[in-house]
Every structure is written in C-alpha cells, then in structure tokens.
C-alpha cells in the first residue's frame, strides 16, 4: 500500500461516521444539500479523483 491509501480509506470510512454523527444535529431542511456538497468537495481532494474522471 502506498502512503495515500491510508487517506483514501479514511475518506471512505469517514462518510458514514460524518453522516451518522451530524444527521441529528443538522436541520433536515439543508441536510442533504450539505451532505452532497461535502462529498463533492472531498472527492475533488482525494487520490480517488485520479481513478474516476468525467468524460465530456
């Protein structure tokens, strides 16, 4: 495993932890929008981005 794989796994396992922890603290009105924006932001900053790219 390379040095980036640790952070890739942390990114993947962090999603359920984040979603479960904040699901009850964030108002339902903006919860899904916040979740989607956070996932999109994190996706752009991880090594996983190099594996999946949009093809226009």
PyMOL Python script that loads the backbone (N, CA, C, O; Angstrom):
from pymol import cmd

cmd.read_pdbstr("""\
ATOM      1  N   UNK A   1       0.841  -1.189   0.000  1.00  0.00           N
ATOM      2  CA  UNK A   1       0.000   0.000   0.000  1.00  0.00           C
ATOM      3  C   UNK A   1       0.883   1.248   0.000  1.00  0.00           C
ATOM      4  O   UNK A   1       1.926   1.289   0.652  1.00  0.00           O
ATOM      5  N   UNK A   2       0.454   2.232  -0.722  1.00  0.00           N
ATOM      6  CA  UNK A   2       1.234   3.463  -0.746  1.00  0.00           C
ATOM      7  C   UNK A   2       0.780   4.411   0.363  1.00  0.00           C
ATOM      8  O   UNK A   2      -0.166   4.124   1.096  1.00  0.00           O
ATOM      9  N   UNK A   3       1.462   5.526   0.469  1.00  0.00           N
ATOM     10  CA  UNK A   3       1.186   6.453   1.570  1.00  0.00           C
ATOM     11  C   UNK A   3      -0.176   7.133   1.444  1.00  0.00           C
ATOM     12  O   UNK A   3      -0.720   7.608   2.441  1.00  0.00           O
ATOM     13  N   UNK A   4      -0.724   7.186   0.253  1.00  0.00           N
ATOM     14  CA  UNK A   4      -2.024   7.836   0.068  1.00  0.00           C
ATOM     15  C   UNK A   4      -3.193   6.906   0.366  1.00  0.00           C
ATOM     16  O   UNK A   4      -4.311   7.374   0.582  1.00  0.00           O
ATOM     17  N   UNK A   5      -2.953   5.601   0.379  1.00  0.00           N
ATOM     18  CA  UNK A   5      -4.064   4.668   0.570  1.00  0.00           C
ATOM     19  C   UNK A   5      -4.709   4.824   1.943  1.00  0.00           C
ATOM     20  O   UNK A   5      -5.916   4.627   2.084  1.00  0.00           O
ATOM     21  N   UNK A   6      -3.922   5.173   2.950  1.00  0.00           N
ATOM     22  CA  UNK A   6      -4.488   5.406   4.282  1.00  0.00           C
ATOM     23  C   UNK A   6      -5.545   6.498   4.225  1.00  0.00           C
ATOM     24  O   UNK A   6      -6.628   6.346   4.790  1.00  0.00           O
ATOM     25  N   UNK A   7      -5.236   7.600   3.545  1.00  0.00           N
ATOM     26  CA  UNK A   7      -6.177   8.719   3.472  1.00  0.00           C
ATOM     27  C   UNK A   7      -7.378   8.376   2.599  1.00  0.00           C
ATOM     28  O   UNK A   7      -8.478   8.874   2.835  1.00  0.00           O
ATOM     29  N   UNK A   8      -7.178   7.536   1.601  1.00  0.00           N
ATOM     30  CA  UNK A   8      -8.314   7.103   0.785  1.00  0.00           C
ATOM     31  C   UNK A   8      -9.291   6.284   1.620  1.00  0.00           C
ATOM     32  O   UNK A   8     -10.504   6.467   1.513  1.00  0.00           O
ATOM     33  N   UNK A   9      -8.770   5.381   2.454  1.00  0.00           N
ATOM     34  CA  UNK A   9      -9.643   4.586   3.331  1.00  0.00           C
ATOM     35  C   UNK A   9     -10.302   5.465   4.387  1.00  0.00           C
ATOM     36  O   UNK A   9     -11.470   5.260   4.717  1.00  0.00           O
ATOM     37  N   UNK A  10      -9.575   6.436   4.919  1.00  0.00           N
ATOM     38  CA  UNK A  10     -10.160   7.359   5.896  1.00  0.00           C
ATOM     39  C   UNK A  10     -11.305   8.142   5.254  1.00  0.00           C
ATOM     40  O   UNK A  10     -12.333   8.382   5.888  1.00  0.00           O
ATOM     41  N   UNK A  11     -11.122   8.535   4.008  1.00  0.00           N
ATOM     42  CA  UNK A  11     -12.164   9.248   3.272  1.00  0.00           C
ATOM     43  C   UNK A  11     -13.419   8.383   3.134  1.00  0.00           C
ATOM     44  O   UNK A  11     -14.533   8.856   3.357  1.00  0.00           O
ATOM     45  N   UNK A  12     -13.227   7.112   2.765  1.00  0.00           N
ATOM     46  CA  UNK A  12     -14.369   6.217   2.574  1.00  0.00           C
ATOM     47  C   UNK A  12     -15.087   5.912   3.882  1.00  0.00           C
ATOM     48  O   UNK A  12     -16.317   5.941   3.928  1.00  0.00           O
ATOM     49  N   UNK A  13     -14.349   5.622   4.934  1.00  0.00           N
ATOM     50  CA  UNK A  13     -14.976   5.287   6.211  1.00  0.00           C
ATOM     51  C   UNK A  13     -15.470   6.523   6.960  1.00  0.00           C
ATOM     52  O   UNK A  13     -16.300   6.417   7.863  1.00  0.00           O
ATOM     53  N   UNK A  14     -14.962   7.682   6.588  1.00  0.00           N
ATOM     54  CA  UNK A  14     -15.398   8.907   7.236  1.00  0.00           C
ATOM     55  C   UNK A  14     -16.805   9.325   6.859  1.00  0.00           C
ATOM     56  O   UNK A  14     -17.475  10.012   7.631  1.00  0.00           O
ATOM     57  N   UNK A  15     -17.265   8.919   5.680  1.00  0.00           N
ATOM     58  CA  UNK A  15     -18.606   9.305   5.250  1.00  0.00           C
ATOM     59  C   UNK A  15     -19.700   8.796   6.180  1.00  0.00           C
ATOM     60  O   UNK A  15     -20.525   9.594   6.627  1.00  0.00           O
ATOM     61  N   UNK A  16     -19.743   7.501   6.492  1.00  0.00           N
ATOM     62  CA  UNK A  16     -20.805   7.043   7.402  1.00  0.00           C
ATOM     63  C   UNK A  16     -20.685   7.646   8.791  1.00  0.00           C
ATOM     64  O   UNK A  16     -21.694   7.922   9.440  1.00  0.00           O
ATOM     65  N   UNK A  17     -19.458   7.851   9.248  1.00  0.00           N
ATOM     66  CA  UNK A  17     -19.265   8.452  10.570  1.00  0.00           C
ATOM     67  C   UNK A  17     -19.800   9.878  10.573  1.00  0.00           C
ATOM     68  O   UNK A  17     -20.525  10.278  11.483  1.00  0.00           O
ATOM     69  N   UNK A  18     -19.436  10.636   9.550  1.00  0.00           N
ATOM     70  CA  UNK A  18     -19.897  12.024   9.464  1.00  0.00           C
ATOM     71  C   UNK A  18     -21.419  12.077   9.344  1.00  0.00           C
ATOM     72  O   UNK A  18     -22.075  12.848  10.044  1.00  0.00           O
ATOM     73  N   UNK A  19     -21.973  11.258   8.460  1.00  0.00           N
ATOM     74  CA  UNK A  19     -23.414  11.289   8.223  1.00  0.00           C
ATOM     75  C   UNK A  19     -24.198  10.889   9.465  1.00  0.00           C
ATOM     76  O   UNK A  19     -25.212  11.506   9.790  1.00  0.00           O
ATOM     77  N   UNK A  20     -23.727   9.856  10.158  1.00  0.00           N
ATOM     78  CA  UNK A  20     -24.437   9.400  11.355  1.00  0.00           C
ATOM     79  C   UNK A  20     -24.348  10.432  12.470  1.00  0.00           C
ATOM     80  O   UNK A  20     -25.338  10.709  13.147  1.00  0.00           O
ATOM     81  N   UNK A  21     -23.172  10.995  12.657  1.00  0.00           N
ATOM     82  CA  UNK A  21     -22.973  11.946  13.743  1.00  0.00           C
ATOM     83  C   UNK A  21     -23.746  13.237  13.575  1.00  0.00           C
ATOM     84  O   UNK A  21     -24.312  13.756  14.538  1.00  0.00           O
ATOM     85  N   UNK A  22     -23.773  13.758  12.360  1.00  0.00           N
ATOM     86  CA  UNK A  22     -24.389  15.062  12.152  1.00  0.00           C
ATOM     87  C   UNK A  22     -25.830  14.997  11.660  1.00  0.00           C
ATOM     88  O   UNK A  22     -26.497  16.024  11.543  1.00  0.00           O
ATOM     89  N   UNK A  23     -26.306  13.797  11.375  1.00  0.00           N
ATOM     90  CA  UNK A  23     -27.674  13.654  10.875  1.00  0.00           C
ATOM     91  C   UNK A  23     -28.688  14.233  11.858  1.00  0.00           C
ATOM     92  O   UNK A  23     -29.693  14.815  11.451  1.00  0.00           O
ATOM     93  N   UNK A  24     -28.422  14.073  13.141  1.00  0.00           N
ATOM     94  CA  UNK A  24     -29.372  14.528  14.155  1.00  0.00           C
ATOM     95  C   UNK A  24     -29.106  15.959  14.605  1.00  0.00           C
ATOM     96  O   UNK A  24     -29.919  16.535  15.329  1.00  0.00           O
ATOM     97  N   UNK A  25     -27.987  16.543  14.193  1.00  0.00           N
ATOM     98  CA  UNK A  25     -27.654  17.898  14.610  1.00  0.00           C
ATOM     99  C   UNK A  25     -28.007  18.945  13.556  1.00  0.00           C
ATOM    100  O   UNK A  25     -28.289  20.098  13.884  1.00  0.00           O
ATOM    101  N   UNK A  26     -27.990  18.540  12.305  1.00  0.00           N
ATOM    102  CA  UNK A  26     -28.268  19.475  11.216  1.00  0.00           C
ATOM    103  C   UNK A  26     -29.763  19.422  10.905  1.00  0.00           C
ATOM    104  O   UNK A  26     -30.361  18.346  10.881  1.00  0.00           O
ATOM    105  N   UNK A  27     -30.345  20.556  10.675  1.00  0.00           N
ATOM    106  CA  UNK A  27     -31.775  20.570  10.346  1.00  0.00           C
ATOM    107  C   UNK A  27     -32.014  19.802   9.054  1.00  0.00           C
ATOM    108  O   UNK A  27     -31.183  19.826   8.146  1.00  0.00           O
ATOM    109  N   UNK A  28     -33.128  19.136   8.978  1.00  0.00           N
ATOM    110  CA  UNK A  28     -33.421  18.324   7.802  1.00  0.00           C
ATOM    111  C   UNK A  28     -33.561  19.168   6.546  1.00  0.00           C
ATOM    112  O   UNK A  28     -33.410  18.662   5.434  1.00  0.00           O
ATOM    113  N   UNK A  29     -33.844  20.431   6.716  1.00  0.00           N
ATOM    114  CA  UNK A  29     -34.025  21.321   5.573  1.00  0.00           C
ATOM    115  C   UNK A  29     -32.781  21.351   4.687  1.00  0.00           C
ATOM    116  O   UNK A  29     -32.893  21.252   3.465  1.00  0.00           O
ATOM    117  N   UNK A  30     -31.614  21.485   5.279  1.00  0.00           N
ATOM    118  CA  UNK A  30     -30.394  21.605   4.484  1.00  0.00           C
ATOM    119  C   UNK A  30     -29.458  20.431   4.595  1.00  0.00           C
ATOM    120  O   UNK A  30     -28.319  20.505   4.135  1.00  0.00           O
ATOM    121  N   UNK A  31     -29.914  19.339   5.200  1.00  0.00           N
ATOM    122  CA  UNK A  31     -29.023  18.206   5.450  1.00  0.00           C
ATOM    123  C   UNK A  31     -28.504  17.584   4.166  1.00  0.00           C
ATOM    124  O   UNK A  31     -27.296  17.395   4.022  1.00  0.00           O
ATOM    125  N   UNK A  32     -29.386  17.262   3.229  1.00  0.00           N
ATOM    126  CA  UNK A  32     -28.956  16.565   2.022  1.00  0.00           C
ATOM    127  C   UNK A  32     -28.096  17.451   1.140  1.00  0.00           C
ATOM    128  O   UNK A  32     -27.141  16.969   0.530  1.00  0.00           O
ATOM    129  N   UNK A  33     -28.412  18.729   1.061  1.00  0.00           N
ATOM    130  CA  UNK A  33     -27.588  19.640   0.272  1.00  0.00           C
ATOM    131  C   UNK A  33     -26.187  19.720   0.861  1.00  0.00           C
ATOM    132  O   UNK A  33     -25.203  19.683   0.123  1.00  0.00           O
ATOM    133  N   UNK A  34     -26.088  19.829   2.178  1.00  0.00           N
ATOM    134  CA  UNK A  34     -24.790  19.890   2.839  1.00  0.00           C
ATOM    135  C   UNK A  34     -24.005  18.597   2.619  1.00  0.00           C
ATOM    136  O   UNK A  34     -22.800  18.634   2.373  1.00  0.00           O
ATOM    137  N   UNK A  35     -24.680  17.470   2.707  1.00  0.00           N
ATOM    138  CA  UNK A  35     -24.023  16.179   2.504  1.00  0.00           C
ATOM    139  C   UNK A  35     -23.461  16.066   1.093  1.00  0.00           C
ATOM    140  O   UNK A  35     -22.315  15.652   0.913  1.00  0.00           O
ATOM    141  N   UNK A  36     -24.249  16.427   0.102  1.00  0.00           N
ATOM    142  CA  UNK A  36     -23.809  16.332  -1.290  1.00  0.00           C
ATOM    143  C   UNK A  36     -22.652  17.286  -1.560  1.00  0.00           C
ATOM    144  O   UNK A  36     -21.686  16.906  -2.222  1.00  0.00           O
ATOM    145  N   UNK A  37     -22.730  18.513  -1.062  1.00  0.00           N
ATOM    146  CA  UNK A  37     -21.655  19.473  -1.277  1.00  0.00           C
ATOM    147  C   UNK A  37     -20.365  19.026  -0.601  1.00  0.00           C
ATOM    148  O   UNK A  37     -19.282  19.203  -1.159  1.00  0.00           O
ATOM    149  N   UNK A  38     -20.466  18.450   0.593  1.00  0.00           N
ATOM    150  CA  UNK A  38     -19.281  17.975   1.301  1.00  0.00           C
ATOM    151  C   UNK A  38     -18.646  16.804   0.576  1.00  0.00           C
ATOM    152  O   UNK A  38     -17.422  16.740   0.461  1.00  0.00           O
ATOM    153  N   UNK A  39     -19.453  15.880   0.085  1.00  0.00           N
ATOM    154  CA  UNK A  39     -18.911  14.745  -0.660  1.00  0.00           C
ATOM    155  C   UNK A  39     -18.237  15.201  -1.952  1.00  0.00           C
ATOM    156  O   UNK A  39     -17.173  14.694  -2.308  1.00  0.00           O
ATOM    157  N   UNK A  40     -18.841  16.146  -2.647  1.00  0.00           N
ATOM    158  CA  UNK A  40     -18.244  16.658  -3.880  1.00  0.00           C
ATOM    159  C   UNK A  40     -16.933  17.376  -3.587  1.00  0.00           C
ATOM    160  O   UNK A  40     -15.960  17.213  -4.322  1.00  0.00           O
ATOM    161  N   UNK A  41     -16.902  18.165  -2.522  1.00  0.00           N
ATOM    162  CA  UNK A  41     -15.681  18.875  -2.139  1.00  0.00           C
ATOM    163  C   UNK A  41     -14.569  17.895  -1.781  1.00  0.00           C
ATOM    164  O   UNK A  41     -13.431  18.061  -2.220  1.00  0.00           O
ATOM    165  N   UNK A  42     -14.891  16.876  -0.987  1.00  0.00           N
ATOM    166  CA  UNK A  42     -13.882  15.904  -0.568  1.00  0.00           C
ATOM    167  C   UNK A  42     -13.419  15.044  -1.740  1.00  0.00           C
ATOM    168  O   UNK A  42     -12.250  14.667  -1.811  1.00  0.00           O
ATOM    169  N   UNK A  43     -14.324  14.737  -2.651  1.00  0.00           N
ATOM    170  CA  UNK A  43     -13.965  13.903  -3.795  1.00  0.00           C
ATOM    171  C   UNK A  43     -12.902  14.573  -4.658  1.00  0.00           C
ATOM    172  O   UNK A  43     -12.032  13.895  -5.207  1.00  0.00           O
ATOM    173  N   UNK A  44     -12.964  15.891  -4.783  1.00  0.00           N
ATOM    174  CA  UNK A  44     -12.007  16.618  -5.607  1.00  0.00           C
ATOM    175  C   UNK A  44     -10.620  16.668  -4.980  1.00  0.00           C
ATOM    176  O   UNK A  44      -9.654  17.013  -5.659  1.00  0.00           O
ATOM    177  N   UNK A  45     -10.502  16.333  -3.708  1.00  0.00           N
ATOM    178  CA  UNK A  45      -9.233  16.476  -3.000  1.00  0.00           C
ATOM    179  C   UNK A  45      -8.643  15.151  -2.519  1.00  0.00           C
ATOM    180  O   UNK A  45      -7.816  15.146  -1.607  1.00  0.00           O
ATOM    181  N   UNK A  46      -9.047  14.045  -3.106  1.00  0.00           N
ATOM    182  CA  UNK A  46      -8.515  12.745  -2.700  1.00  0.00           C
ATOM    183  C   UNK A  46      -7.856  12.053  -3.883  1.00  0.00           C
ATOM    184  O   UNK A  46      -8.111  12.411  -5.033  1.00  0.00           O
ATOM    185  N   UNK A  47      -7.011  11.066  -3.611  1.00  0.00           N
ATOM    186  CA  UNK A  47      -6.375  10.325  -4.702  1.00  0.00           C
ATOM    187  C   UNK A  47      -7.370   9.553  -5.560  1.00  0.00           C
ATOM    188  O   UNK A  47      -7.041   9.149  -6.675  1.00  0.00           O
ATOM    189  N   UNK A  48      -8.582   9.346  -5.053  1.00  0.00           N
ATOM    190  CA  UNK A  48      -9.586   8.625  -5.822  1.00  0.00           C
ATOM    191  C   UNK A  48     -10.002   9.393  -7.068  1.00  0.00           C
ATOM    192  O   UNK A  48     -10.515   8.805  -8.020  1.00  0.00           O
ATOM    193  N   UNK A  49      -9.785  10.690  -7.066  1.00  0.00           N
ATOM    194  CA  UNK A  49     -10.157  11.512  -8.211  1.00  0.00           C
ATOM    195  C   UNK A  49      -9.392  11.095  -9.453  1.00  0.00           C
ATOM    196  O   UNK A  49      -9.907  11.208 -10.565  1.00  0.00           O
ATOM    197  N   UNK A  50      -8.164  10.613  -9.277  1.00  0.00           N
ATOM    198  CA  UNK A  50      -7.366  10.207 -10.427  1.00  0.00           C
ATOM    199  C   UNK A  50      -7.921   8.952 -11.092  1.00  0.00           C
ATOM    200  O   UNK A  50      -7.636   8.702 -12.264  1.00  0.00           O
ATOM    201  N   UNK A  51      -8.704   8.161 -10.370  1.00  0.00           N
ATOM    202  CA  UNK A  51      -9.262   6.934 -10.927  1.00  0.00           C
ATOM    203  C   UNK A  51     -10.553   7.179 -11.698  1.00  0.00           C
ATOM    204  O   UNK A  51     -10.852   6.473 -12.662  1.00  0.00           O
ATOM    205  N   UNK A  52     -11.316   8.180 -11.271  1.00  0.00           N
ATOM    206  CA  UNK A  52     -12.625   8.443 -11.873  1.00  0.00           C
ATOM    207  C   UNK A  52     -12.638   9.866 -12.414  1.00  0.00           C
ATOM    208  O   UNK A  52     -12.484  10.825 -11.657  1.00  0.00           O
ATOM    209  N   UNK A  53     -12.817   9.999 -13.697  1.00  0.00           N
ATOM    210  CA  UNK A  53     -12.860  11.324 -14.304  1.00  0.00           C
ATOM    211  C   UNK A  53     -14.081  11.430 -15.211  1.00  0.00           C
ATOM    212  O   UNK A  53     -14.504  10.454 -15.832  1.00  0.00           O
ATOM    213  N   UNK A  54     -14.639  12.642 -15.273  1.00  0.00           N
ATOM    214  CA  UNK A  54     -15.754  12.888 -16.182  1.00  0.00           C
ATOM    215  C   UNK A  54     -15.224  12.941 -17.602  1.00  0.00           C
ATOM    216  O   UNK A  54     -14.140  13.470 -17.849  1.00  0.00           O
ATOM    217  N   UNK A  55     -15.982  12.399 -18.524  1.00  0.00           N
ATOM    218  CA  UNK A  55     -15.607  12.476 -19.939  1.00  0.00           C
ATOM    219  C   UNK A  55     -16.649  13.324 -20.653  1.00  0.00           C
ATOM    220  O   UNK A  55     -17.801  12.919 -20.814  1.00  0.00           O
ATOM    221  N   UNK A  56     -16.230  14.488 -21.070  1.00  0.00           N
ATOM    222  CA  UNK A  56     -17.155  15.399 -21.752  1.00  0.00           C
ATOM    223  C   UNK A  56     -17.156  15.137 -23.239  1.00  0.00           C
ATOM    224  O   UNK A  56     -17.873  15.805 -23.983  1.00  0.00           O
TER     225      UNK A  56
END
""", "prot")
cmd.dss("prot")
cmd.show_as("cartoon", "prot")
cmd.util.cbc("prot")
cmd.orient("prot")
